[in-house]
Amino acid sequence: MKRLTRAPNLITAQHWMNVLSTAGVPCQLHNRYLNGALGEIPADQCAPEIWIVDDRDETLALRILEGARNGPASNARPWRCAKCGEVLEAQFTVCWQCGTARDPLND
């Protein structure tokens, strides 16, 4: 198990956890409840941390997080849901109409 990164806040940490889990990278969220100890414990030790279960996933996980931090490219095109045909903007990874996940291989 290896620490991958620290997040600026719990909401961002949970989002990154969701992105990694969706990509199949097993990970854990540490320091979830330490924000209440801020002041008693140094701030850099209270930040939420994401740990990957398998150290071999580090390169992949860092690349996935970089994409999550930056969002879609400015020239990213909309995509069509394979199930219901709804056209969605590039930043969406799940169809709002039917809940089907985007298949990046069929964009």
Phi, psi and omega per residue, in radians:
M1 nan 2.442 -3.063
K2 -2.495 2.437 3.070
R3 -1.252 2.224 -3.122
L4 -1.583 -0.855 -3.074
T5 -2.879 2.891 2.955
R6 -1.842 2.540 3.115
A7 -1.857 2.663 -3.133
P8 -1.221 -0.410 3.137
N9 -2.795 2.982 -3.056
L10 -1.187 -0.628 -3.142
I11 -1.114 -0.798 3.117
T12 -1.121 -0.738 3.127
A13 -1.035 -0.762 -3.132
Q14 -1.170 -0.651 3.082
H15 -1.076 -0.819 3.136
W16 -1.095 -0.665 3.080
M17 -1.051 -0.774 3.129
N18 -1.077 -0.761 -3.138
V19 -1.094 -0.787 3.139
L20 -1.157 -0.750 3.136
S21 -1.093 -0.729 3.114
T22 -1.077 -0.590 3.132
A23 -1.433 -0.009 3.099
G24 1.503 0.337 3.117
V25 -1.752 1.893 3.127
P26 -1.141 2.272 -3.104
C27 -2.634 2.913 3.134
Q28 -2.328 2.628 3.096
L29 -1.804 2.112 3.131
H30 -1.926 2.786 3.123
N31 1.131 0.505 -3.114
R32 -1.036 -0.620 -3.025
Y33 -1.939 0.165 -3.077
L34 -1.397 -0.166 -3.134
N35 -1.015 -0.561 3.118
G36 -1.204 -0.298 3.136
A37 -1.640 0.051 -3.132
L38 -0.993 2.232 -3.067
G39 1.901 -0.775 3.047
E40 -1.408 -0.572 3.111
I41 -2.058 2.463 3.132
P42 -0.949 2.509 -3.058
A43 -0.990 -0.683 -3.101
D44 -1.199 -0.267 3.108
Q45 -1.679 -0.109 -3.129
C46 -1.707 -0.217 -3.083
A47 -1.162 2.510 3.059
P48 -1.069 2.437 -3.136
E49 -2.157 2.492 3.058
I50 -1.870 2.198 3.137
W51 -2.012 2.352 3.066
I52 -1.631 2.501 -3.099
V53 -1.236 -0.724 -3.092
D54 -1.971 2.045 -3.119
D55 -0.981 -0.467 -3.122
R56 -1.186 -0.266 3.127
D57 -1.495 0.014 -3.012
E58 -1.016 -0.861 -3.100
T59 -1.077 -0.807 3.112
L60 -1.082 -0.800 -3.105
A61 -1.097 -0.718 3.121
L62 -1.131 -0.674 3.110
R63 -1.148 -0.708 3.114
I64 -1.124 -0.763 3.129
L65 -1.133 -0.647 3.100
E66 -1.045 -0.738 3.082
G67 -1.130 -0.666 3.126
A68 -1.186 -0.624 3.130
R69 -1.223 -0.672 -3.043
N70 -1.547 -0.418 -3.068
G71 1.322 -3.048 -3.107
P72 -1.216 2.704 3.095
A73 -1.070 2.658 -3.099
S74 -1.092 -0.409 3.128
N75 -1.763 0.232 -3.125
A76 -1.117 2.434 -3.080
R77 -1.660 2.688 3.026
P78 -1.073 2.845 3.129
W79 -2.277 2.738 -3.127
R80 -1.879 2.283 3.116
C81 -1.143 2.267 -3.124
A82 -1.200 -0.420 -3.074
K83 -1.538 -0.893 -3.022
C84 -1.939 -0.170 3.101
G85 1.493 0.021 3.126
E86 -1.094 2.442 3.077
V87 -1.674 2.222 -3.079
L88 -2.172 2.661 3.103
E89 -1.233 2.755 -2.990
A90 -1.033 -0.546 -3.067
Q91 -1.270 -0.254 -3.128
F92 -1.495 2.360 3.138
T93 -1.882 -0.127 3.122
V94 -2.353 2.426 3.119
C95 -1.186 2.218 -3.140
W96 -1.270 -0.391 -3.090
Q97 -1.344 -0.818 -3.029
C98 -2.161 -0.137 3.094
G99 1.467 0.153 3.141
T100 -1.350 2.346 3.125
A101 -1.250 2.545 3.103
R102 -1.159 2.402 3.049
D103 -1.797 1.770 -3.055
P104 -1.109 -0.310 3.133
L105 -1.364 -0.315 -3.112
N106 -1.932 0.378 3.138
D107 -1.343 nan nan
